[in-house]
Amino acid sequence: MQVLARNLVRRVSRTQVISRYAYSTQRVRDIGQPTPASHPHLMAEGEITPGIRIDEYIGRRKKLVELLPENSLAIISSAPEKMMTDVVPYTFRQEADYLYLTGCQQPGGVAVLSNDRGLCMFMPESTPKDIAWQGEVAGVDAASEFFKADQAYPISKLPEILSDMLRHSSKVFHNVQTASQRYTNLDEFQKSASLGKMKTLSSLTHELRLIKSPAELKLMRESASIACQGLLKTMLHSKGFPDEGILSAQVEYECRVRGAQRMAFNPVVGGGSNASVIHYSRNDQRIRDGDLVLMDMGCELHGYVSDLTRTWPPCGKFSSLQVGVAAISNFYLLLSGYSNFFTFVLAVGVWMVQLRDRTLLTMSYSTTRFLALSEMYVS
């Protein structure tokens, strides 16, 4: 037995023993983000991200290529990883255009779209140390097989290949705010910039993202539903725990347990006079009995966010004065919202008579409904 033990120790290293398979009997390929094989409870076969299929991503790329002028290319960089301390990163969130076009939820990559090459993805190269600390990441194989890139290369090849692409392009589209030094420091990129070839990519991607697909609408509705449920549960919780910080934590918990990956933004939880601060974020005050609390919150579900604002009395009853102020405030917000709506619909050519009739009916119903609800809370 001692001889056998010595042979085992000699043949098997510590790294081999303490591996992912030591913790699980299921051996599924890990590419650094959910797949239908690794997360069948979350994704259906044929989806790149939850709810969005491969065909939809390919369609988005084709539409962007159609918007590009002849002999142009678009460069989209993944979001950089931001550090909280020297060794502790913040939770990563992907750059919106990169996610919209590739489906890749990981840092370290650059995507290039053009008429002649289609989607070309430059993927990060991980070392054994990287994998030990951060886990597997999507590489060249995943770019071709899972994300369905037309061409895929390690990121180390980017200077050579992208420089050649830039040299032969008449226009280059990219987003200045999310640009990566991996390509902005290239001589060919700086030369193209000096020649006035650079254009803003967001003007094209915003046009693409303006009209949502049925799959996107479904995710948006689910995100809004989660936020509504989370906010209602938090409102019920508020009477026993009238504290801004506790309510902020509660609403995040309620959203996360229902499937949201994160909050859409840091919740605004303002009690009393703090509610008048538009982007109040301290959330560190107790809420006095009789004060109202305003909560502005939303959650993110697979890249799609919601945004809700509600004001209520944790003590359980609006005062007569509070009902009046709330009615005026809500009616003002309603008018402001319809003002913006008018601007949009007139731009796309809606008949004025139809617009007037529909608007008056909706405003009448919304206002009556609010006032009826308010009366229930008058003390």
N, C-alpha and C positions, 0 to 999 in steps of 0.2 A: 504493500500500500504506500509506503514512504517513497519507494522508487517511482511509482506511478505519479504521485503528487509532484515530485521533482521534475519529471518529464513534462507534466502539464504546465508547470510554472515556466519551464524553459521555452516551451513552444508557443505559449499564449501570452502576449504582452498585456500590460494593464490597459492600454488604449483599446485593444480588441475586446477585452472582457467588459469594460465599462463603455458600452456602445448603446445605440438606440434600441437594438434588438434585445438587450438585457432587460429592458423595461416593458416589452410588448412581444406577443407571439405573432402579431400580424405584420407582415412585411409588405408595405405599400410604398411605392416610390414617392419621395418627398421632394417637391420643387420649390419649397419656401412659401407656399400659399395654398389655400384649399383647392382641391380638384374633385371631380366626381368620384374618383377612386378612393381618395383619402377622407372625404367628407360627404358620403352619400346622403346623410341627413340634411345637408345644406344645399347640395347642387345636384342637378339632373345631368344625365349623360348628354354631352354636346355643349355644355355651358363652360365658358371661360371664367366668368365670375357669377356668383349666385343670381339667377334670374335672367342673365344675358347670354345668348347663345353665340357660337362661333360665327355663324352667318351674319349676325348683326354687327359684330366687330369688323368683319371683312367689308360689309356694306358701308360702314362709316369711313373706312380707309379709301374706298373707291370714290365716295362722294367728295372727300377732301382733295384727292388727286384731280378730280374733274374741276374743282374750283381753282386749282393752281394754274397760273399762266404757263404757256409752253416753255419747256426747258428750265423749269424751276424745281426747287426742292424745299421741303419743310423739315426743320430740325426740332425735335421735341425731347427735352431732357426729363428724366425722372427727378422727383424732389430730392434734395440733399438730406442726409441724416443729420439731425440737430442734436447737440449734446447738452444734457442738463448739468453734468460735471465732466471731469476728465474721462471717466470710464462709463458713465451712465447716460444712455441716450433717452431723448423724449420718445414717446410713442410715435411711430412713423405714420404719416399720412401721405398718400401718393399725390403728385401733381395732377390736376384735374384733366388736362388735355392728354397727358401721357396715359392715364388710366382709360380715358374714353376711347383712345385709338388702339391701344395694345392689350388692355386687360391685365397688365403686369402690375402687381401691388408692392413691388420691392424697389429699394434704392439701387443706385449704381449703374443704371442703364441709360442709353441714348438711342432714340429711334429716328430714322430718316425716311421720309416718304418722297417718292418722285415718280414721274410717268414711266420711265424706263426700268426702274428697279423695283417698283412697288414698295412694300415695307421692308426696310433693312434695320435689324436690331443689333446693337452692340451691347453685349451682356457682360456683367461683372465676372471676374475670375476669382474664385474663393480658394483659400489655402486650408490645409487641415486645421490650423489654429482657428481660422475664421469659423469653420464648421463646428469645431468644438465649443466655441463661445456663443455663436449666434445661430447655429443650425444650417441646414442646407439652403442654398439659394438657386434660383433659376439661372441656368447657363445657356450656352449655345443650343444644346439639344432641346431644351424646353422651349426656346424661342421658335424653333422650327416645328416641333411636334405638337406643342400645346397651344402656343400663341399664334401659330400659323403664319409666321413671318416668311416673306419670300426669300430673304437672305438673312443669315445670322453669322456674327463674328464675335470673337472675344473683344473686350473693350480695348485691349492693347493694340488692336489693328485699326482703331478709329483714326489716329492721325494720318496714316497712309491712305486709307480708303476714302475717308471723308474729304481730305484735301483734294484728291482727284475729282470727286463729285463737285466740290465747290469751284474748282478750276473751270469746269465745263458748264456751269449754271449761269443763267442770265439774271435770275432773282432768287433770293434766299429768304424764306419766312421762318421766323423764330420769335419766341417771347422773351423780351429783355429781362423782365422781372424774375423769370425762372431759368435763365440761361446758365449753362455749366461751363466752368473754365476748361473742361476737357476739350471743348471745341472752340470757345471764344479766344483762346490763346494761340490757336493755330495761325500760322502766317497767312495761309490762304483765306481764312475767315476774315482776318483784319484787312487783308487786301480787298476782299469783296465789300467790306464795310466802307472802306475809303473810296470805292468806286460807286457808292450809292446803291448797291444791290439789295441791301437789307430792307425787309418789310415785316410788319407785325402779324404774327400768325393768329392771334386771338380774334382779329376781325373776321377770319374765315371759320375758325372753330366755334365761335359764338353763333354764327349763322347756322352751322350744322346742328348745334345743341339746342337751338330755339324750339324746334318741333320735336316732341318726344314720341318715341315708339310705344306701342302697347305694353311691351315689357318694362320700359322705363316708367310709364304711368302706374303700372301695378306696384313697382317698388316705391314710388313716391307716395301712393295711397297707403301702403303698409307703413312707411316711415311716419306719415301723419297720424295713422291709427295708433301706433306705438306711443307717439308723443302725447296724444289725447288721453290714452289710458294711463300713462305715467303721471300726467298732470292731475287727472281726477283722483288717482290714488294718493297723490301728495296733498291735495286739498283736504281729503278726508283725514290725513295724518297730521295736518297743521294745528288742529285744536289742541292736541296733546303735546305738541312740540313746536311752539311758536318761536322759532329761531331761524334766522336766515341761512346759516351754515347747514343746519340739520335738514332744512327743506331742500336746499341745493343738492345735498348728498342723497336725499330720498328720491328726488326726481331722476337723478342719474341712475340710481339703483333700479328704479322701476322700469326705466327704458332699457337698461342693459339686460335685465332678466327676460325681457320680451324680444331680445334678438338684436338690438342696436349695437353697433361696434363702438360708438362714442357719442358724445353730445355734439350737436352742430356748432356750438359755441359755448363759452363759459356762461352758465345760466345767470340771468339777472334776477336776484331775489331781494327786492327792496321793501322793507317794512316802514310804514309812516312816511316821513319826509324823504327817505332814501328812494322811494318809488319815483320821485321827480327827476332823478339822475338817469339820463337816457342809457348810458352804458355802465351803470353801477355794477361793480364786480367784486367788491370786498366781501359781501355776504357774511358779515361777522357780528351782526347786531341781533339782540333779542327783540321780538316784536311785542310792543305793549298792548295790553288789553284795550280793545276799542279801535286800534289802528288797522288800516287795510294793509295787505301785502300784495305787491305786484310781482308776478313771475313772467319773465320773457325767456322762453326755452325752446329747444328743438333737439332732435336727435338725427344721427346719420345711420342709414341702413344701406350697406353695400354701395356707398358712393352717392346716395341720394338723401337730401336733408329736408327736415321740416322746421317750421318756425311758428310758435304760438305765444300769445300774450294774454294773460288773464289777471284780474284783480279781484280779491275776495277778502272777507273778514275772518281771520282764523278763529275769532271768538264765536262765530256762527251767525251773526246778524249785521246787516248794514244799518246804519243810522239813516234818518230821513235826509240829512244833508249829504251823506255819502252817496245815496241813491241819485240825488239830483246832479251832483258833480259827475258821477259815473255816466249818467245818461247823456249829459252834455259832451263829455269827453268821447264817448263811444259814437255819438252822432257826428262829431267833428271828424273822427277817424274814418267813419263810413263815407262822409262827403269827400274827404281827401283821397280815399281809395278809389271812389268813383271818378274823381277828377283825373287821376292817372289812367283809369280805365278808358275814359272818354278820349284821352290823347291817343291811346293805342288803337282803339277801334276806328276812330276817324282816319287814322293813318292807313288802315287797311280797307276803308271804304264801306262802313256799315251805314245803312239808311238812317237819317236822323229821327224819323217818326217811330221806326221800330225800336231804336235805341232809347228814345224818351219813354215809350210805353213800358218796355221791359225794366228800365231803371227805376221808374216810379213805383212799379209793382213790387220790385225786390226791396227797395228802400223802405216802403211802407210795411212790408212783412217783417223785415229785419228789425226795424225800430219798435214795432208793436211787440214782437217776440221778446226783445230785450227788456222793455218796460214791464211786461207781464212777469218776466223772470225776476226783475228787481223787486217787485212788490212782495214777493214771497219772503224776501230777506229783511224787510223793513221791521225794525223793532218797535 
